[in-house]
Amino acid sequence: MVKSHSKYNPFNEDKEIYPSVINVTAGENYQIYVEFDNNENGILNMEPYLSFGVFNKIKDLGVFNTARVSFDTVEWANDVDLDPKFVYEKCVKKKRLEKP
């Protein structure tokens, strides 16, 4: 069964493709504001994950504030990045953006 937010993946029908991140801004309290290519946006709170594995490396606010878009997801200056599925599923969606 294909979920409604999925895109068709002609190379592997078993793998879902999640919306791409097109804009990201680091905010207060380890939150990132994310915009997706499907006109959705929202907030991803990274604070609960900062004690686990590689996410420990973005605990420093100077590093955390370097969040940027890389390919279709979020990456920091120290090469820590997020899985696009994680970003989309954990992001609390705010609203659909209006197309100009």
Contacts in CASP RR format, 6 or more apart in sequence:
PFRMAT RR
TARGET T0000
AUTHOR 0000-0000-0000
METHOD contacts of the structure
MODEL  1
MVKSHSKYNPFNEDKEIYPSVINVTAGENYQIYVEFDNNENGILNMEPYL
SFGVFNKIKDLGVFNTARVSFDTVEWANDVDLDPKFVYEKCVKKKRLEKP
2 8 0 8 1.000
2 16 0 8 1.000
3 16 0 8 1.000
5 18 0 8 1.000
5 19 0 8 1.000
5 38 0 8 1.000
5 88 0 8 1.000
6 16 0 8 1.000
6 17 0 8 1.000
6 18 0 8 1.000
7 16 0 8 1.000
7 17 0 8 1.000
7 18 0 8 1.000
7 19 0 8 1.000
8 17 0 8 1.000
9 15 0 8 1.000
9 16 0 8 1.000
9 17 0 8 1.000
16 85 0 8 1.000
18 84 0 8 1.000
18 85 0 8 1.000
18 87 0 8 1.000
18 88 0 8 1.000
18 89 0 8 1.000
19 36 0 8 1.000
19 37 0 8 1.000
19 38 0 8 1.000
19 40 0 8 1.000
19 84 0 8 1.000
19 88 0 8 1.000
20 36 0 8 1.000
20 37 0 8 1.000
20 71 0 8 1.000
20 72 0 8 1.000
20 73 0 8 1.000
20 84 0 8 1.000
21 34 0 8 1.000
21 35 0 8 1.000
21 36 0 8 1.000
21 37 0 8 1.000
21 69 0 8 1.000
21 72 0 8 1.000
21 73 0 8 1.000
21 74 0 8 1.000
21 84 0 8 1.000
21 87 0 8 1.000
22 35 0 8 1.000
22 36 0 8 1.000
22 37 0 8 1.000
22 69 0 8 1.000
23 34 0 8 1.000
23 35 0 8 1.000
23 69 0 8 1.000
24 32 0 8 1.000
24 33 0 8 1.000
24 34 0 8 1.000
24 35 0 8 1.000
24 67 0 8 1.000
24 68 0 8 1.000
24 69 0 8 1.000
24 74 0 8 1.000
25 32 0 8 1.000
25 33 0 8 1.000
25 67 0 8 1.000
26 32 0 8 1.000
26 64 0 8 1.000
26 65 0 8 1.000
26 66 0 8 1.000
26 67 0 8 1.000
27 33 0 8 1.000
27 65 0 8 1.000
29 45 0 8 1.000
29 47 0 8 1.000
30 45 0 8 1.000
30 46 0 8 1.000
30 47 0 8 1.000
30 50 0 8 1.000
30 64 0 8 1.000
31 43 0 8 1.000
31 44 0 8 1.000
31 45 0 8 1.000
31 46 0 8 1.000
31 47 0 8 1.000
32 43 0 8 1.000
32 44 0 8 1.000
32 46 0 8 1.000
32 67 0 8 1.000
32 74 0 8 1.000
33 41 0 8 1.000
33 42 0 8 1.000
33 43 0 8 1.000
34 41 0 8 1.000
34 42 0 8 1.000
34 43 0 8 1.000
34 44 0 8 1.000
34 74 0 8 1.000
34 87 0 8 1.000
34 91 0 8 1.000
35 41 0 8 1.000
35 42 0 8 1.000
35 97 0 8 1.000
36 88 0 8 1.000
39 96 0 8 1.000
39 97 0 8 1.000
39 98 0 8 1.000
39 99 0 8 1.000
40 93 0 8 1.000
40 95 0 8 1.000
40 96 0 8 1.000
40 97 0 8 1.000
41 93 0 8 1.000
41 94 0 8 1.000
41 95 0 8 1.000
41 97 0 8 1.000
42 91 0 8 1.000
42 92 0 8 1.000
42 93 0 8 1.000
42 94 0 8 1.000
43 91 0 8 1.000
43 92 0 8 1.000
43 94 0 8 1.000
44 74 0 8 1.000
44 87 0 8 1.000
44 90 0 8 1.000
44 91 0 8 1.000
44 92 0 8 1.000
45 92 0 8 1.000
46 55 0 8 1.000
46 58 0 8 1.000
46 64 0 8 1.000
49 55 0 8 1.000
50 56 0 8 1.000
50 58 0 8 1.000
50 59 0 8 1.000
54 80 0 8 1.000
55 80 0 8 1.000
57 63 0 8 1.000
57 76 0 8 1.000
57 78 0 8 1.000
57 80 0 8 1.000
58 64 0 8 1.000
58 76 0 8 1.000
58 78 0 8 1.000
58 80 0 8 1.000
63 76 0 8 1.000
63 77 0 8 1.000
63 78 0 8 1.000
64 76 0 8 1.000
66 76 0 8 1.000
66 77 0 8 1.000
66 78 0 8 1.000
67 74 0 8 1.000
67 75 0 8 1.000
67 76 0 8 1.000
68 74 0 8 1.000
68 75 0 8 1.000
68 76 0 8 1.000
68 77 0 8 1.000
69 75 0 8 1.000
70 81 0 8 1.000
72 84 0 8 1.000
73 81 0 8 1.000
73 82 0 8 1.000
73 83 0 8 1.000
73 84 0 8 1.000
73 87 0 8 1.000
74 81 0 8 1.000
74 82 0 8 1.000
74 87 0 8 1.000
75 81 0 8 1.000
75 82 0 8 1.000
END
